[in-house]
Amino acid sequence: MSTEDIQLIAFNIILYSGNAKTKIHDAFKAMRQADFSAANQLLEEANKEILQAHHSQTQLLQNYANGTKITMEIIMVHAQDHLMTTMSFREMAIEMLHLYEKHHEVETKSKG
């Protein structure tokens, strides 16, 4: 694979991961406003972006598995780091959504 091919894949991973991270931030905002339906929808959309990033990553791995020499570029290291932290961030957001929902439920019961 050419350097340009590897860079294009890396930039796709960064793009989709960045899109996912933005949606996760928006989901946290929805959680703070007790809009749990919107938060859940945003987390689903974030997952779709992550899957797109994975698709780009899989392309690279398939080429490697087929014997194509891959020269590691620093941008690819950055892309992989970006993807993995975004995936972890989404997992944390899913857990936080449960906590926000539970807190809202308890708060609503105590006021009623």
MODELLER restraints for C-alpha pairs under 7 A, 6 or more apart:
rsr = mdl.restraints
at = mdl.atoms
rsr.add(forms.Gaussian(group=physical.xy_distance, feature=features.Distance(at['CA:1:A'], at['CA:68:A']), mean=6.65, stdev=0.5))
rsr.add(forms.Gaussian(group=physical.xy_distance, feature=features.Distance(at['CA:1:A'], at['CA:69:A']), mean=6.64, stdev=0.5))
rsr.add(forms.Gaussian(group=physical.xy_distance, feature=features.Distance(at['CA:1:A'], at['CA:70:A']), mean=6.16, stdev=0.5))
rsr.add(forms.Gaussian(group=physical.xy_distance, feature=features.Distance(at['CA:7:A'], at['CA:75:A']), mean=6.75, stdev=0.5))
rsr.add(forms.Gaussian(group=physical.xy_distance, feature=features.Distance(at['CA:7:A'], at['CA:76:A']), mean=7.00, stdev=0.5))
rsr.add(forms.Gaussian(group=physical.xy_distance, feature=features.Distance(at['CA:9:A'], at['CA:56:A']), mean=5.80, stdev=0.5))
rsr.add(forms.Gaussian(group=physical.xy_distance, feature=features.Distance(at['CA:10:A'], at['CA:75:A']), mean=6.28, stdev=0.5))
rsr.add(forms.Gaussian(group=physical.xy_distance, feature=features.Distance(at['CA:10:A'], at['CA:76:A']), mean=5.00, stdev=0.5))
rsr.add(forms.Gaussian(group=physical.xy_distance, feature=features.Distance(at['CA:10:A'], at['CA:79:A']), mean=5.41, stdev=0.5))
rsr.add(forms.Gaussian(group=physical.xy_distance, feature=features.Distance(at['CA:12:A'], at['CA:53:A']), mean=6.55, stdev=0.5))
rsr.add(forms.Gaussian(group=physical.xy_distance, feature=features.Distance(at['CA:12:A'], at['CA:56:A']), mean=6.63, stdev=0.5))
rsr.add(forms.Gaussian(group=physical.xy_distance, feature=features.Distance(at['CA:13:A'], at['CA:53:A']), mean=4.47, stdev=0.5))
rsr.add(forms.Gaussian(group=physical.xy_distance, feature=features.Distance(at['CA:13:A'], at['CA:56:A']), mean=6.29, stdev=0.5))
rsr.add(forms.Gaussian(group=physical.xy_distance, feature=features.Distance(at['CA:13:A'], at['CA:57:A']), mean=6.98, stdev=0.5))
rsr.add(forms.Gaussian(group=physical.xy_distance, feature=features.Distance(at['CA:13:A'], at['CA:79:A']), mean=5.79, stdev=0.5))
rsr.add(forms.Gaussian(group=physical.xy_distance, feature=features.Distance(at['CA:13:A'], at['CA:83:A']), mean=6.81, stdev=0.5))
rsr.add(forms.Gaussian(group=physical.xy_distance, feature=features.Distance(at['CA:14:A'], at['CA:79:A']), mean=5.17, stdev=0.5))
rsr.add(forms.Gaussian(group=physical.xy_distance, feature=features.Distance(at['CA:14:A'], at['CA:82:A']), mean=6.46, stdev=0.5))
rsr.add(forms.Gaussian(group=physical.xy_distance, feature=features.Distance(at['CA:14:A'], at['CA:83:A']), mean=6.98, stdev=0.5))
rsr.add(forms.Gaussian(group=physical.xy_distance, feature=features.Distance(at['CA:16:A'], at['CA:49:A']), mean=5.15, stdev=0.5))
rsr.add(forms.Gaussian(group=physical.xy_distance, feature=features.Distance(at['CA:16:A'], at['CA:50:A']), mean=6.21, stdev=0.5))
rsr.add(forms.Gaussian(group=physical.xy_distance, feature=features.Distance(at['CA:16:A'], at['CA:52:A']), mean=6.34, stdev=0.5))
rsr.add(forms.Gaussian(group=physical.xy_distance, feature=features.Distance(at['CA:16:A'], at['CA:53:A']), mean=5.30, stdev=0.5))
rsr.add(forms.Gaussian(group=physical.xy_distance, feature=features.Distance(at['CA:17:A'], at['CA:49:A']), mean=6.56, stdev=0.5))
rsr.add(forms.Gaussian(group=physical.xy_distance, feature=features.Distance(at['CA:17:A'], at['CA:50:A']), mean=5.85, stdev=0.5))
rsr.add(forms.Gaussian(group=physical.xy_distance, feature=features.Distance(at['CA:17:A'], at['CA:53:A']), mean=6.33, stdev=0.5))
rsr.add(forms.Gaussian(group=physical.xy_distance, feature=features.Distance(at['CA:17:A'], at['CA:82:A']), mean=6.55, stdev=0.5))
rsr.add(forms.Gaussian(group=physical.xy_distance, feature=features.Distance(at['CA:17:A'], at['CA:83:A']), mean=5.38, stdev=0.5))
rsr.add(forms.Gaussian(group=physical.xy_distance, feature=features.Distance(at['CA:17:A'], at['CA:86:A']), mean=6.26, stdev=0.5))
rsr.add(forms.Gaussian(group=physical.xy_distance, feature=features.Distance(at['CA:19:A'], at['CA:49:A']), mean=6.51, stdev=0.5))
rsr.add(forms.Gaussian(group=physical.xy_distance, feature=features.Distance(at['CA:20:A'], at['CA:46:A']), mean=4.12, stdev=0.5))
rsr.add(forms.Gaussian(group=physical.xy_distance, feature=features.Distance(at['CA:20:A'], at['CA:47:A']), mean=6.88, stdev=0.5))
rsr.add(forms.Gaussian(group=physical.xy_distance, feature=features.Distance(at['CA:20:A'], at['CA:49:A']), mean=5.33, stdev=0.5))
rsr.add(forms.Gaussian(group=physical.xy_distance, feature=features.Distance(at['CA:20:A'], at['CA:50:A']), mean=6.24, stdev=0.5))
rsr.add(forms.Gaussian(group=physical.xy_distance, feature=features.Distance(at['CA:21:A'], at['CA:86:A']), mean=5.90, stdev=0.5))
rsr.add(forms.Gaussian(group=physical.xy_distance, feature=features.Distance(at['CA:23:A'], at['CA:42:A']), mean=5.58, stdev=0.5))
rsr.add(forms.Gaussian(group=physical.xy_distance, feature=features.Distance(at['CA:23:A'], at['CA:43:A']), mean=6.75, stdev=0.5))
rsr.add(forms.Gaussian(group=physical.xy_distance, feature=features.Distance(at['CA:23:A'], at['CA:46:A']), mean=5.56, stdev=0.5))
rsr.add(forms.Gaussian(group=physical.xy_distance, feature=features.Distance(at['CA:24:A'], at['CA:42:A']), mean=6.59, stdev=0.5))
rsr.add(forms.Gaussian(group=physical.xy_distance, feature=features.Distance(at['CA:24:A'], at['CA:43:A']), mean=5.97, stdev=0.5))
rsr.add(forms.Gaussian(group=physical.xy_distance, feature=features.Distance(at['CA:24:A'], at['CA:46:A']), mean=6.37, stdev=0.5))
rsr.add(forms.Gaussian(group=physical.xy_distance, feature=features.Distance(at['CA:24:A'], at['CA:90:A']), mean=6.41, stdev=0.5))
rsr.add(forms.Gaussian(group=physical.xy_distance, feature=features.Distance(at['CA:27:A'], at['CA:38:A']), mean=6.99, stdev=0.5))
rsr.add(forms.Gaussian(group=physical.xy_distance, feature=features.Distance(at['CA:27:A'], at['CA:39:A']), mean=4.18, stdev=0.5))
rsr.add(forms.Gaussian(group=physical.xy_distance, feature=features.Distance(at['CA:27:A'], at['CA:42:A']), mean=5.47, stdev=0.5))
rsr.add(forms.Gaussian(group=physical.xy_distance, feature=features.Distance(at['CA:27:A'], at['CA:43:A']), mean=6.42, stdev=0.5))
rsr.add(forms.Gaussian(group=physical.xy_distance, feature=features.Distance(at['CA:28:A'], at['CA:39:A']), mean=6.82, stdev=0.5))
rsr.add(forms.Gaussian(group=physical.xy_distance, feature=features.Distance(at['CA:30:A'], at['CA:36:A']), mean=6.59, stdev=0.5))
rsr.add(forms.Gaussian(group=physical.xy_distance, feature=features.Distance(at['CA:30:A'], at['CA:38:A']), mean=6.28, stdev=0.5))
rsr.add(forms.Gaussian(group=physical.xy_distance, feature=features.Distance(at['CA:30:A'], at['CA:39:A']), mean=5.25, stdev=0.5))
rsr.add(forms.Gaussian(group=physical.xy_distance, feature=features.Distance(at['CA:31:A'], at['CA:39:A']), mean=5.89, stdev=0.5))
rsr.add(forms.Gaussian(group=physical.xy_distance, feature=features.Distance(at['CA:31:A'], at['CA:97:A']), mean=6.52, stdev=0.5))
rsr.add(forms.Gaussian(group=physical.xy_distance, feature=features.Distance(at['CA:31:A'], at['CA:100:A']), mean=6.45, stdev=0.5))
rsr.add(forms.Gaussian(group=physical.xy_distance, feature=features.Distance(at['CA:64:A'], at['CA:70:A']), mean=6.49, stdev=0.5))
